[in-house]
Amino acid sequence: MSQDDVDFQDLMGDVTPLSRGRNKADLSRQRPNTPSEAQLARRENALASEDDNFLSDDFVELVGPYDPLEYRRDGIQTGVLERLRHGGYAPEARLHLLKRPLAECRRELFPFIREAHEHELRCVLVVHGRGREVDSPPNVLRSYLAKWLCQFDEVQAYASAQPAHGGLGATYVMLKKSERARARNRERQQKRRG
């Protein structure tokens, strides 16, 4: 025995090893897993938003893998779309949908857009990926995303992102100003004139 072994045994003193039967947790005294109030509230909120989710999962025309996504609602100036396309609006939030099933992407996109608008965000980024083949899963998602974004009243325009933000595998989304933001703009303009 070396000096180190003796010192270790001295340090351990009267410690005894556990017997084989005592090395497992006793689960009989634990209460059953009951969700917390916060978990219950999140579940209720998720179910309510799922009921409101109007995004269609019906047939969609597939977008080509090298075709950029682009849309602007009537009344939106082409300059806004150009600036969006060139990354002129910094994304204030991101949603990553890479490698997720289509149904999950539908469930995630709906509250993301709604909450971004409620929090008065103007530009968000949705990362979805891009397949090399027309019918690859990322490209199917791109196609549905183009359809879904048009279904939101909150969405004014969208365009494929710049390479630094994901290129054809991501999309910038321009959201409407909220009523509060419009009122603040009117107040600022009146102060400037006044």
N, C-alpha and C positions, 0 to 999 in steps of 0.2 A: 504494500500500500504506500502510496506517495503522500507527501505532506498535504497536497490539495484535497485528497480524499478524506483525510482525517478532519481537516477544517470544515469540509462540507457536512460530514456526519455530526460534528459538534454543533454546527449551525442548525441542523434539522431537529436536534434535541429529541423530544418525545412525540414527534409527528408519526402517525401510523398510516399506512396505506389504506385506501378505501377497499372494502370488500367488493366482490364482483356484483352483487345484487344492489349495491348502494350507488352506483355510478350513473343511474338514470333518473330523470326528473320524475317526481310524483305528480301525475296529472289528475289524480282523483280529487284533489282539493281545489283545483282551479275552477273558476266559474266559466260557463260556456262563453264563447266569443259572441259578444253582443256589440253591435255597431254603436259608435258614439253619436252624439247629437249632430256633430258636424258631418259625419259620414251619412247619416240619414238625410240631412238637408241636401247634401250633394247628390244623393241618389234621387231624391224627389225633384230637384232642379234638372237633373239629366233626363228623367222621364218626361217632365213637362216640356223641355226643349225638344225632345224627340217627337212629341205629339205635334209641335208647331213646325217641325222641319218639313218644309215644302219642296226641298230639292228632289228632283226627279231622278230615278235610276232606270228610266226607260231607255230604249234604244238611242244611241248617239252615233253621229257620223264621226269616224275616226279622223283625227288631224294627223297629217304626215309628220314623221319624226323630225324633219328639218324645217317644218313650217312654223314661223313664230306665231304666238298667240297675241291677238290684238282686238280691242273692242272699245268703243266710246258710245255713250248714251247720247241720244239726240239733245242738242243744246249745249253740249260740251265742246269747247273750242278745240280745233286741231292742234293748237300750240300747247295745250295742256297734255294731250296725248303724246306729242313729240317730246316734251320735257320728261314725261313719265317713261317713255321708251328709252331715253338716253340716261336714265338714272338721276334725273334732276330733283327728284323728291326722295329724301332719305327714308328708308323703311323704318317705321317706329315699332313694329312688332313682326315676328316671324312665326310661321306655322310649318313644321316639318312633317310631310306626309310620305316620305320615302319608305318603301318596302312595307307599306301597310295595306290591308285589304280595302277594297273599294267601299264597302259598307262602313268601315271605320273612318275612312277619309270623309265620307258624307256626314257622319255624325260629328266629326271634329271641326269641319269647315263651318258648319252652320253657327255654332255658338261663337267661334272665333271672329267671324265677320260681325255678328251682332254686338259682341262685347267691345270690339275695336271701335265700332261706331258710337256706342254708348260712352266710351272713354275719350271720345273726340279725336281719335287718331285719323289722320288723313291718308297715309300711305302705309300699306303692310306688304309683306313678302310671303308668298306661299311657295315652299320648296316641294316639288313633286317628282322630280327626275324626268328623264327622257329616254325612251327606248330607241334602239337602232332600227327596229322593225316596226311597221305600222301597227301590228296587233300585239306588241309586247305590253306587259302590265303597266310600266310607267307611262307609255304612250296612251293607253286606254284611260288612265287617270288624267292625263293632260286633256284629253278630249272631253271627259266628263267635267273637269274643272272649268273649261271654257263655257260649257253649257250651264253649269251651276252658277257661276259668277254673274251671268246675265239675268238670272232669276232673282237676284237681290236688288231691292229698290235702293239700298245703301251704296251700291257699287256704281260709280260714275264712269270708270274706264279701267282697263287692265292692259298690260303689255308684257311680253317676255322680258326677262331681266337682262342686265348687262353681264358679261362674263365674270366680273368680280363678285356678283351675287348669285351665280348659278347658271347664267345663260339661258338656253332653251329649257333647262331643267327647273326653272323657277319663274314666277310671275309676280310683277308689281301690280298691286291693286289700289286704285285711287277711290277713297270713300267720300261720300257727301259730307258737307259740313253739317253739324248738328244745329238745331234751332238756337241753342245757347251761343254757339260760336258765331252764327249769323248776327244775333242781337249784339254781341260784343263788337263785331266789325262795324255795324251801323252806328253804335255809340262812338267808336273811334273816329269814324268819318265825320260825324256831326261835330265832334270836338275840334277837328282840324278846320272845318268850315267856320265854326262859331267863333 
